[in-house]
Amino acid sequence: MIDLRSDTVTRPTPGMLKAMLSAEVGDDVWGDDPTVQRLQAVVAERAGKEAGLFLPTGTQSNLAALMAHCGRGDEYIVGQLAHTYKYEGGGAAVLGSIQPQPLENAADGSIPLDKIAAAIKPIDDHFARTRLLALENTIGGKVLPAGYVSQATGLARSRGLAAHLDGARVCNAAVASGQSVAELCAPFDSVSICFSKGLGSPVGSVLVGSEALIQAAHRWRKLLGGGMRQSGLLAAACLYALGHHDARLAEDHANAERLARGLAGIAEVKEVSQATNMVFVQFPHEDCAALEASLKARGILIQALYNARLVTHLDLNAADIDTVVEAIKSYFVARKS
Protein backbone atom coordinates (compact mmCIF):
# COMPACT_ATOMS: atom_id res chain seq x y z
CA MET A 1 0.00 0.00 0.00
CA ILE A 2 0.99 3.61 -0.63
CA ASP A 3 0.02 5.11 2.72
CA LEU A 4 -0.17 8.90 2.98
CA ARG A 5 -2.24 9.09 6.18
CA SER A 6 0.77 9.92 8.37
CA ASP A 7 4.50 9.42 8.75
CA THR A 8 3.72 7.15 11.72
CA VAL A 9 2.79 4.25 9.42
CA THR A 10 6.32 3.26 8.42
CA ARG A 11 7.70 -0.23 8.93
CA PRO A 12 11.14 -0.90 10.43
CA THR A 13 13.77 -1.29 7.72
CA PRO A 14 15.91 -4.43 7.50
CA GLY A 15 18.85 -2.54 8.99
CA MET A 16 16.72 -1.31 11.88
CA LEU A 17 15.41 -4.80 12.59
CA LYS A 18 18.96 -6.12 12.62
CA ALA A 19 19.97 -3.41 15.09
CA MET A 20 17.02 -4.29 17.32
CA LEU A 21 17.82 -8.01 17.28
CA SER A 22 21.45 -7.40 18.24
CA ALA A 23 20.73 -4.79 20.93
CA GLU A 24 22.35 -5.22 24.33
CA VAL A 25 19.59 -4.96 26.92
CA GLY A 26 18.99 -4.78 30.65
CA ASP A 27 16.09 -3.75 32.86
CA ASP A 28 15.48 -0.06 32.30
CA VAL A 29 13.22 0.31 35.35
CA TRP A 30 16.32 -0.59 37.34
CA GLY A 31 18.28 1.82 35.17
CA ASP A 32 20.65 -0.77 33.74
CA ASP A 33 19.68 -1.06 30.08
CA PRO A 34 22.86 0.07 28.27
CA THR A 35 21.16 0.75 24.93
CA VAL A 36 18.56 3.00 26.54
CA GLN A 37 21.32 4.79 28.42
CA ARG A 38 23.24 5.31 25.19
CA LEU A 39 20.16 6.63 23.37
CA GLN A 40 19.37 9.08 26.17
CA ALA A 41 22.95 10.35 26.21
CA VAL A 42 23.20 10.67 22.42
CA VAL A 43 19.93 12.54 22.07
CA ALA A 44 20.69 14.85 24.98
CA GLU A 45 24.08 15.68 23.47
CA ARG A 46 22.59 16.28 20.02
CA ALA A 47 19.93 18.55 21.54
CA GLY A 48 22.47 20.40 23.68
CA LYS A 49 20.82 19.41 26.97
CA GLU A 50 22.14 17.82 30.16
CA ALA A 51 20.05 14.65 30.19
CA GLY A 52 17.46 12.60 28.35
CA LEU A 53 14.65 10.19 29.21
CA PHE A 54 13.30 7.47 26.90
CA LEU A 55 9.51 7.15 26.86
CA PRO A 56 7.25 4.97 24.72
CA THR A 57 5.22 7.77 23.10
CA GLY A 58 5.34 11.45 22.29
CA THR A 59 2.09 11.98 24.17
CA GLN A 60 3.63 10.56 27.34
CA SER A 61 6.85 12.48 26.80
CA ASN A 62 4.98 15.79 26.51
CA LEU A 63 2.79 14.97 29.49
CA ALA A 64 5.75 14.00 31.69
CA ALA A 65 7.38 17.30 30.76
CA LEU A 66 4.26 19.32 31.57
CA MET A 67 3.92 17.56 34.92
CA ALA A 68 7.59 18.12 35.70
CA HIS A 69 7.22 21.84 35.01
CA CYS A 70 3.80 22.42 36.58
CA GLY A 71 1.98 21.38 39.73
CA ARG A 72 -1.70 21.04 40.55
CA GLY A 73 -3.48 24.30 39.85
CA ASP A 74 -0.72 25.61 37.61
CA GLU A 75 -1.26 26.67 34.00
CA TYR A 76 0.54 26.37 30.69
CA ILE A 77 0.08 28.63 27.67
CA VAL A 78 -0.32 26.73 24.41
CA GLY A 79 -1.63 27.14 20.88
CA GLN A 80 -5.12 25.88 20.08
CA LEU A 81 -3.69 23.76 17.25
CA ALA A 82 -0.88 22.27 19.32
CA HIS A 83 -0.75 18.54 20.00
CA THR A 84 -0.25 19.08 23.71
CA TYR A 85 -3.62 20.82 23.83
CA LYS A 86 -5.76 19.46 20.99
CA TYR A 87 -4.60 15.94 20.19
CA GLU A 88 -3.31 14.37 23.42
CA GLY A 89 -6.55 13.62 25.23
CA GLY A 90 -6.44 16.56 27.62
CA GLY A 91 -3.88 14.65 29.67
CA ALA A 92 -2.40 17.73 31.35
CA ALA A 93 -5.80 18.61 32.82
CA VAL A 94 -7.08 15.07 33.37
CA LEU A 95 -3.96 13.53 34.90
CA GLY A 96 -1.85 16.51 35.93
CA SER A 97 -4.53 18.93 37.18
CA ILE A 98 -2.75 21.50 34.99
CA GLN A 99 -4.93 24.14 33.36
CA PRO A 100 -4.26 24.82 29.68
CA GLN A 101 -4.59 28.40 28.48
CA PRO A 102 -5.09 27.89 24.73
CA LEU A 103 -4.46 30.78 22.36
CA GLU A 104 -5.20 31.06 18.66
CA ASN A 105 -2.27 30.23 16.43
CA ALA A 106 -1.23 32.60 13.68
CA ALA A 107 -1.06 31.36 10.09
CA ASP A 108 2.63 30.46 10.46
CA GLY A 109 1.93 28.34 13.55
CA SER A 110 3.26 30.88 16.03
CA ILE A 111 1.30 32.32 18.95
CA PRO A 112 1.31 36.13 18.75
CA LEU A 113 3.54 37.64 21.40
CA ASP A 114 0.94 40.15 22.57
CA LYS A 115 -1.51 37.30 23.20
CA ILE A 116 1.08 35.41 25.22
CA ALA A 117 1.85 38.48 27.31
CA ALA A 118 -1.84 39.18 27.91
CA ALA A 119 -2.53 35.56 28.95
CA ILE A 120 0.09 35.42 31.71
CA LYS A 121 -1.83 35.64 34.96
CA PRO A 122 -0.82 38.04 37.75
CA ILE A 123 0.26 36.61 41.08
CA ASP A 124 -3.15 36.44 42.73
CA ASP A 125 -4.98 33.63 44.49
CA HIS A 126 -7.92 34.14 42.12
CA PHE A 127 -5.91 32.77 39.20
CA ALA A 128 -4.12 29.64 38.18
CA ARG A 129 -0.35 30.13 38.36
CA THR A 130 1.08 30.53 34.85
CA ARG A 131 4.23 28.42 34.80
CA LEU A 132 5.01 27.37 31.25
CA LEU A 133 4.90 28.31 27.57
CA ALA A 134 4.56 25.29 25.25
CA LEU A 135 5.36 25.63 21.55
CA GLU A 136 5.52 23.08 18.73
CA ASN A 137 8.06 22.78 15.90
CA THR A 138 7.18 21.78 13.28
CA ILE A 139 3.50 22.65 13.63
CA GLY A 140 1.25 21.64 10.76
CA GLY A 141 4.47 20.91 8.93
CA LYS A 142 5.62 24.52 9.27
CA VAL A 143 8.95 25.47 10.81
CA LEU A 144 8.57 28.17 13.47
CA PRO A 145 10.64 31.24 12.55
CA ALA A 146 13.84 31.32 14.61
CA GLY A 147 13.44 34.98 15.47
CA TYR A 148 9.94 34.38 16.77
CA VAL A 149 11.07 31.45 18.95
CA SER A 150 13.78 33.61 20.51
CA GLN A 151 11.30 36.40 21.23
CA ALA A 152 8.59 34.09 22.60
CA THR A 153 10.89 32.17 24.93
CA GLY A 154 12.57 35.41 25.97
CA LEU A 155 9.18 36.85 26.85
CA ALA A 156 8.32 33.73 28.83
CA ARG A 157 11.53 33.88 30.86
CA SER A 158 11.16 37.60 31.52
CA ARG A 159 7.86 36.77 33.19
CA GLY A 160 9.17 33.82 35.18
CA LEU A 161 7.90 31.06 32.88
CA ALA A 162 9.75 28.00 31.61
CA ALA A 163 9.50 26.95 27.95
CA HIS A 164 8.75 23.49 26.55
CA LEU A 165 8.98 22.41 22.91
CA ASP A 166 6.96 19.62 21.41
CA GLY A 167 9.69 18.78 18.94
CA ALA A 168 8.09 15.61 17.60
CA ARG A 169 9.35 16.57 14.14
CA VAL A 170 12.24 18.79 15.17
CA CYS A 171 14.54 16.81 12.85
CA ASN A 172 12.29 17.81 9.95
CA ALA A 173 12.59 21.40 11.14
CA ALA A 174 16.38 21.08 11.25
CA VAL A 175 16.60 19.72 7.71
CA ALA A 176 14.19 22.32 6.33
CA SER A 177 15.76 25.32 8.09
CA GLY A 178 19.42 24.38 7.88
CA GLN A 179 19.73 24.79 11.65
CA SER A 180 21.05 22.07 13.90
CA VAL A 181 18.80 20.24 16.35
CA ALA A 182 20.80 21.85 19.16
CA GLU A 183 20.12 25.32 17.78
CA LEU A 184 16.40 24.61 17.54
CA CYS A 185 16.31 23.22 21.08
CA ALA A 186 18.54 25.85 22.72
CA PRO A 187 15.77 28.35 23.64
CA PHE A 188 13.78 25.70 25.53
CA ASP A 189 14.05 24.19 29.00
CA SER A 190 12.68 20.86 27.76
CA VAL A 191 12.10 19.26 24.38
CA SER A 192 10.21 16.11 23.39
CA ILE A 193 11.72 14.43 20.31
CA CYS A 194 9.72 11.67 18.64
CA PHE A 195 11.25 8.76 16.71
CA SER A 196 8.07 7.08 15.44
CA LYS A 197 7.20 9.80 12.93
CA GLY A 198 9.57 10.93 10.19
CA LEU A 199 12.50 9.02 11.65
CA GLY A 200 10.70 5.72 11.13
CA SER A 201 11.11 3.89 14.44
CA PRO A 202 8.23 1.68 15.57
CA VAL A 203 7.85 3.50 18.92
CA GLY A 204 9.69 5.91 21.16
CA SER A 205 10.34 9.50 22.19
CA VAL A 206 13.12 11.10 24.19
CA LEU A 207 12.54 14.02 26.53
CA VAL A 208 15.60 16.20 27.06
CA GLY A 209 16.33 18.94 29.56
CA SER A 210 18.28 19.65 32.72
CA GLU A 211 19.29 16.86 35.09
CA ALA A 212 16.77 18.11 37.65
CA LEU A 213 13.89 18.26 35.20
CA ILE A 214 14.62 14.81 33.79
CA GLN A 215 14.79 13.40 37.31
CA ALA A 216 11.32 14.80 38.00
CA ALA A 217 10.01 13.52 34.65
CA HIS A 218 11.43 10.06 35.45
CA ARG A 219 9.08 9.79 38.41
CA TRP A 220 6.11 10.87 36.29
CA ARG A 221 7.09 8.33 33.63
CA LYS A 222 6.77 5.59 36.23
CA LEU A 223 3.42 6.92 37.46
CA LEU A 224 2.12 7.16 33.88
CA GLY A 225 3.04 3.55 33.16
CA GLY A 226 6.00 4.33 30.94
CA GLY A 227 8.61 2.34 32.84
CA MET A 228 9.64 -0.49 30.52
CA ARG A 229 12.00 -3.41 31.04
CA GLN A 230 14.25 -4.62 28.19
CA SER A 231 13.42 -1.49 26.22
CA GLY A 232 16.87 -1.41 24.66
CA LEU A 233 15.26 -3.36 21.81
CA LEU A 234 13.21 -0.25 21.07
CA ALA A 235 15.98 2.22 21.88
CA ALA A 236 18.17 0.44 19.32
CA ALA A 237 15.63 1.30 16.62
CA CYS A 238 15.81 4.96 17.64
CA LEU A 239 19.61 4.95 17.60
CA TYR A 240 19.56 3.38 14.14
CA ALA A 241 17.13 6.05 12.96
CA LEU A 242 19.41 8.81 14.20
CA GLY A 243 22.29 7.39 12.24
CA HIS A 244 20.45 6.46 9.05
CA HIS A 245 17.13 8.27 8.68
CA ASP A 246 17.63 11.87 9.79
CA ALA A 247 19.52 13.26 6.78
CA ARG A 248 17.16 11.55 4.33
CA LEU A 249 14.21 13.60 5.62
CA ALA A 250 15.08 15.98 2.76
CA GLU A 251 13.75 13.29 0.40
CA ASP A 252 10.39 13.36 2.18
CA HIS A 253 10.26 17.13 1.82
CA ALA A 254 11.08 16.87 -1.88
CA ASN A 255 8.38 14.23 -2.36
CA ALA A 256 5.88 16.47 -0.60
CA GLU A 257 6.79 19.30 -2.97
CA ARG A 258 6.33 16.91 -5.90
CA LEU A 259 2.93 15.85 -4.58
CA ALA A 260 1.80 19.44 -4.07
CA ARG A 261 2.83 20.38 -7.61
CA GLY A 262 0.95 17.43 -9.04
CA LEU A 263 -2.23 18.05 -7.06
CA ALA A 264 -2.17 21.76 -7.91
CA GLY A 265 -2.68 20.76 -11.54
CA ILE A 266 -6.03 19.06 -10.79
CA ALA A 267 -8.87 21.59 -11.07
CA GLU A 268 -11.08 19.92 -8.46
CA VAL A 269 -8.36 19.96 -5.79
CA LYS A 270 -8.26 23.34 -4.05
CA GLU A 271 -6.08 25.22 -1.56
CA VAL A 272 -2.97 23.13 -2.09
CA SER A 273 -0.15 24.00 0.31
CA GLN A 274 3.00 22.21 1.42
CA ALA A 275 5.42 22.48 4.33
CA THR A 276 8.24 20.01 5.07
CA ASN A 277 6.70 16.53 4.60
CA MET A 278 3.04 17.56 4.69
CA VAL A 279 0.62 18.56 1.95
CA PHE A 280 -2.74 20.14 2.75
CA VAL A 281 -5.58 20.17 0.24
CA GLN A 282 -9.31 20.67 -0.01
CA PHE A 283 -11.30 17.97 -1.79
CA PRO A 284 -14.95 18.59 -2.73
CA HIS A 285 -17.22 17.58 0.16
CA GLU A 286 -19.30 15.33 -2.03
CA ASP A 287 -16.26 13.42 -3.31
CA CYS A 288 -14.42 12.67 -0.06
CA ALA A 289 -15.86 9.23 0.72
CA ALA A 290 -15.88 8.02 -2.88
CA LEU A 291 -12.36 9.31 -3.54
CA GLU A 292 -11.00 7.57 -0.46
CA ALA A 293 -12.65 4.30 -1.47
CA SER A 294 -11.43 4.60 -5.05
CA LEU A 295 -7.87 5.18 -3.98
CA LYS A 296 -7.97 2.33 -1.46
CA ALA A 297 -9.06 -0.01 -4.26
CA ARG A 298 -5.93 1.07 -6.10
CA GLY A 299 -3.65 0.44 -3.11
CA ILE A 300 -3.49 4.03 -1.85
CA LEU A 301 -4.50 5.08 1.66
CA ILE A 302 -5.44 8.67 2.53
CA GLN A 303 -7.92 10.38 4.80
CA ALA A 304 -9.97 12.14 2.16
CA LEU A 305 -11.44 14.84 4.36
CA TYR A 306 -12.54 18.22 3.04
CA ASN A 307 -9.39 19.67 4.59
CA ALA A 308 -7.04 16.75 4.05
CA ARG A 309 -3.44 16.20 5.12
CA LEU A 310 -1.17 13.95 3.06
CA VAL A 311 2.17 13.01 4.63
CA THR A 312 5.30 11.69 2.94
CA HIS A 313 7.79 9.37 4.67
CA LEU A 314 10.59 6.88 4.17
CA ASP A 315 8.32 4.15 2.77
CA LEU A 316 7.42 6.35 -0.25
CA ASN A 317 9.43 7.34 -3.28
CA ALA A 318 8.93 9.70 -6.22
CA ALA A 319 7.27 7.00 -8.32
CA ASP A 320 4.72 6.43 -5.55
CA ILE A 321 3.94 10.14 -5.53
CA ASP A 322 3.35 10.12 -9.29
CA THR A 323 1.05 7.11 -8.88
CA VAL A 324 -1.01 8.99 -6.28
CA VAL A 325 -1.35 12.10 -8.44
CA GLU A 326 -2.40 10.03 -11.44
CA ALA A 327 -4.94 8.08 -9.38
CA ILE A 328 -6.57 11.24 -8.02
CA LYS A 329 -6.59 12.77 -11.47
CA SER A 330 -8.17 9.61 -12.92
CA TYR A 331 -10.89 9.64 -10.26
CA PHE A 332 -12.02 13.13 -11.19
CA VAL A 333 -11.80 12.42 -14.93
CA ALA A 334 -13.98 9.33 -14.46
CA ARG A 335 -16.46 11.27 -12.33
CA LYS A 336 -17.01 13.76 -15.16
CA SER A 337 -17.62 11.08 -17.79
C-alpha positions in Angstrom: 0.0 0.0 0.0 1.0 3.6 -0.6 0.0 5.1 2.7 -0.2 8.9 3.0 -2.2 9.1 6.2 0.8 9.9 8.4 4.5 9.4 8.8 3.7 7.1 11.7 2.8 4.2 9.4 6.3 3.3 8.4 7.7 -0.2 8.9 11.1 -0.9 10.4 13.8 -1.3 7.7 15.9 -4.4 7.5 18.8 -2.5 9.0 16.7 -1.3 11.9 15.4 -4.8 12.6 19.0 -6.1 12.6 20.0 -3.4 15.1 17.0 -4.3 17.3 17.8 -8.0 17.3 21.4 -7.4 18.2 20.7 -4.8 20.9 22.4 -5.2 24.3 19.6 -5.0 26.9 19.0 -4.8 30.6 16.1 -3.8 32.9 15.5 -0.1 32.3 13.2 0.3 35.3 16.3 -0.6 37.3 18.3 1.8 35.2 20.6 -0.8 33.7 19.7 -1.1 30.1 22.9 0.1 28.3 21.2 0.7 24.9 18.6 3.0 26.5 21.3 4.8 28.4 23.2 5.3 25.2 20.2 6.6 23.4 19.4 9.1 26.2 23.0 10.4 26.2 23.2 10.7 22.4 19.9 12.5 22.1 20.7 14.8 25.0 24.1 15.7 23.5 22.6 16.3 20.0 19.9 18.6 21.5 22.5 20.4 23.7 20.8 19.4 27.0 22.1 17.8 30.2 20.1 14.6 30.2 17.5 12.6 28.3 14.6 10.2 29.2 13.3 7.5 26.9 9.5 7.2 26.9 7.3 5.0 24.7 5.2 7.8 23.1 5.3 11.5 22.3 2.1 12.0 24.2 3.6 10.6 27.3 6.9 12.5 26.8 5.0 15.8 26.5 2.8 15.0 29.5 5.7 14.0 31.7 7.4 17.3 30.8 4.3 19.3 31.6 3.9 17.6 34.9 7.6 18.1 35.7 7.2 21.8 35.0 3.8 22.4 36.6 2.0 21.4 39.7 -1.7 21.0 40.6 -3.5 24.3 39.8 -0.7 25.6 37.6 -1.3 26.7 34.0 0.5 26.4 30.7 0.1 28.6 27.7 -0.3 26.7 24.4 -1.6 27.1 20.9 -5.1 25.9 20.1 -3.7 23.8 17.3 -0.9 22.3 19.3 -0.8 18.5 20.0 -0.2 19.1 23.7 -3.6 20.8 23.8 -5.8 19.5 21.0 -4.6 15.9 20.2 -3.3 14.4 23.4 -6.5 13.6 25.2 -6.4 16.6 27.6 -3.9 14.6 29.7 -2.4 17.7 31.4 -5.8 18.6 32.8 -7.1 15.1 33.4 -4.0 13.5 34.9 -1.9 16.5 35.9 -4.5 18.9 37.2 -2.8 21.5 35.0 -4.9 24.1 33.4 -4.3 24.8 29.7 -4.6 28.4 28.5 -5.1 27.9 24.7 -4.5 30.8 22.4 -5.2 31.1 18.7 -2.3 30.2 16.4 -1.2 32.6 13.7 -1.1 31.4 10.1 2.6 30.5 10.5 1.9 28.3 13.5 3.3 30.9 16.0 1.3 32.3 19.0 1.3 36.1 18.7 3.5 37.6 21.4 0.9 40.1 22.6 -1.5 37.3 23.2 1.1 35.4 25.2 1.8 38.5 27.3 -1.8 39.2 27.9 -2.5 35.6 28.9 0.1 35.4 31.7 -1.8 35.6 35.0 -0.8 38.0 37.8 0.3 36.6 41.1 -3.1 36.4 42.7 -5.0 33.6 44.5 -7.9 34.1 42.1 -5.9 32.8 39.2 -4.1 29.6 38.2 -0.4 30.1 38.4 1.1 30.5 34.9 4.2 28.4 34.8 5.0 27.4 31.2 4.9 28.3 27.6 4.6 25.3 25.2 5.4 25.6 21.5 5.5 23.1 18.7 8.1 22.8 15.9 7.2 21.8 13.3 3.5 22.6 13.6 1.3 21.6 10.8 4.5 20.9 8.9 5.6 24.5 9.3 8.9 25.5 10.8 8.6 28.2 13.5 10.6 31.2 12.5 13.8 31.3 14.6 13.4 35.0 15.5 9.9 34.4 16.8 11.1 31.4 18.9 13.8 33.6 20.5 11.3 36.4 21.2 8.6 34.1 22.6 10.9 32.2 24.9 12.6 35.4 26.0 9.2 36.9 26.8 8.3 33.7 28.8 11.5 33.9 30.9 11.2 37.6 31.5 7.9 36.8 33.2 9.2 33.8 35.2 7.9 31.1 32.9 9.8 28.0 31.6 9.5 26.9 28.0 8.8 23.5 26.5 9.0 22.4 22.9 7.0 19.6 21.4 9.7 18.8 18.9 8.1 15.6 17.6 9.3 16.6 14.1 12.2 18.8 15.2 14.5 16.8 12.9 12.3 17.8 9.9 12.6 21.4 11.1 16.4 21.1 11.2 16.6 19.7 7.7 14.2 22.3 6.3 15.8 25.3 8.1 19.4 24.4 7.9 19.7 24.8 11.6 21.0 22.1 13.9 18.8 20.2 16.3 20.8 21.8 19.2 20.1 25.3 17.8 16.4 24.6 17.5 16.3 23.2 21.1 18.5 25.8 22.7 15.8 28.3 23.6 13.8 25.7 25.5 14.0 24.2 29.0 12.7 20.9 27.8 12.1 19.3 24.4 10.2 16.1 23.4 11.7 14.4 20.3 9.7 11.7 18.6 11.2 8.8 16.7 8.1 7.1 15.4 7.2 9.8 12.9 9.6 10.9 10.2 12.5 9.0 11.7 10.7 5.7 11.1 11.1 3.9 14.4 8.2 1.7 15.6 7.8 3.5 18.9 9.7 5.9 21.2 10.3 9.5 22.2 13.1 11.1 24.2 12.5 14.0 26.5 15.6 16.2 27.1 16.3 18.9 29.6 18.3 19.6 32.7 19.3 16.9 35.1 16.8 18.1 37.7 13.9 18.3 35.2 14.6 14.8 33.8 14.8 13.4 37.3 11.3 14.8 38.0 10.0 13.5 34.6 11.4 10.1 35.5 9.1 9.8 38.4 6.1 10.9 36.3 7.1 8.3 33.6 6.8 5.6 36.2 3.4 6.9 37.5 2.1 7.2 33.9 3.0 3.6 33.2 6.0 4.3 30.9 8.6 2.3 32.8 9.6 -0.5 30.5 12.0 -3.4 31.0 14.2 -4.6 28.2 13.4 -1.5 26.2 16.9 -1.4 24.7 15.3 -3.4 21.8 13.2 -0.3 21.1 16.0 2.2 21.9 18.2 0.4 19.3 15.6 1.3 16.6 15.8 5.0 17.6 19.6 4.9 17.6 19.6 3.4 14.1 17.1 6.0 13.0 19.4 8.8 14.2 22.3 7.4 12.2 20.5 6.5 9.0 17.1 8.3 8.7 17.6 11.9 9.8 19.5 13.3 6.8 17.2 11.5 4.3 14.2 13.6 5.6 15.1 16.0 2.8 13.8 13.3 0.4 10.4 13.4 2.2 10.3 17.1 1.8 11.1 16.9 -1.9 8.4 14.2 -2.4 5.9 16.5 -0.6 6.8 19.3 -3.0 6.3 16.9 -5.9 2.9 15.8 -4.6 1.8 19.4 -4.1 2.8 20.4 -7.6 0.9 17.4 -9.0 -2.2 18.1 -7.1 -2.2 21.8 -7.9 -2.7 20.8 -11.5 -6.0 19.1 -10.8 -8.9 21.6 -11.1 -11.1 19.9 -8.5 -8.4 20.0 -5.8 -8.3 23.3 -4.1 -6.1 25.2 -1.6 -3.0 23.1 -2.1 -0.2 24.0 0.3 3.0 22.2 1.4 5.4 22.5 4.3 8.2 20.0 5.1 6.7 16.5 4.6 3.0 17.6 4.7 0.6 18.6 1.9 -2.7 20.1 2.8 -5.6 20.2 0.2 -9.3 20.7 0.0 -11.3 18.0 -1.8 -15.0 18.6 -2.7 -17.2 17.6 0.2 -19.3 15.3 -2.0 -16.3 13.4 -3.3 -14.4 12.7 -0.1 -15.9 9.2 0.7 -15.9 8.0 -2.9 -12.4 9.3 -3.5 -11.0 7.6 -0.5 -12.7 4.3 -1.5 -11.4 4.6 -5.1 -7.9 5.2 -4.0 -8.0 2.3 -1.5 -9.1 0.0 -4.3 -5.9 1.1 -6.1 -3.7 0.4 -3.1 -3.5 4.0 -1.9 -4.5 5.1 1.7 -5.4 8.7 2.5 -7.9 10.4 4.8 -10.0 12.1 2.2 -11.4 14.8 4.4 -12.5 18.2 3.0 -9.4 19.7 4.6 -7.0 16.7 4.0 -3.4 16.2 5.1 -1.2 13.9 3.1 2.2 13.0 4.6 5.3 11.7 2.9 7.8 9.4 4.7 10.6 6.9 4.2 8.3 4.2 2.8 7.4 6.3 -0.2 9.4 7.3 -3.3 8.9 9.7 -6.2 7.3 7.0 -8.3 4.7 6.4 -5.6 3.9 10.1 -5.5 3.4 10.1 -9.3 1.1 7.1 -8.9 -1.0 9.0 -6.3 -1.3 12.1 -8.4 -2.4 10.0 -11.4 -4.9 8.1 -9.4 -6.6 11.2 -8.0 -6.6 12.8 -11.5 -8.2 9.6 -12.9 -10.9 9.6 -10.3 -12.0 13.1 -11.2 -11.8 12.4 -14.9 -14.0 9.3 -14.5 -16.5 11.3 -12.3 -17.0 13.8 -15.2 -17.6 11.1 -17.8 
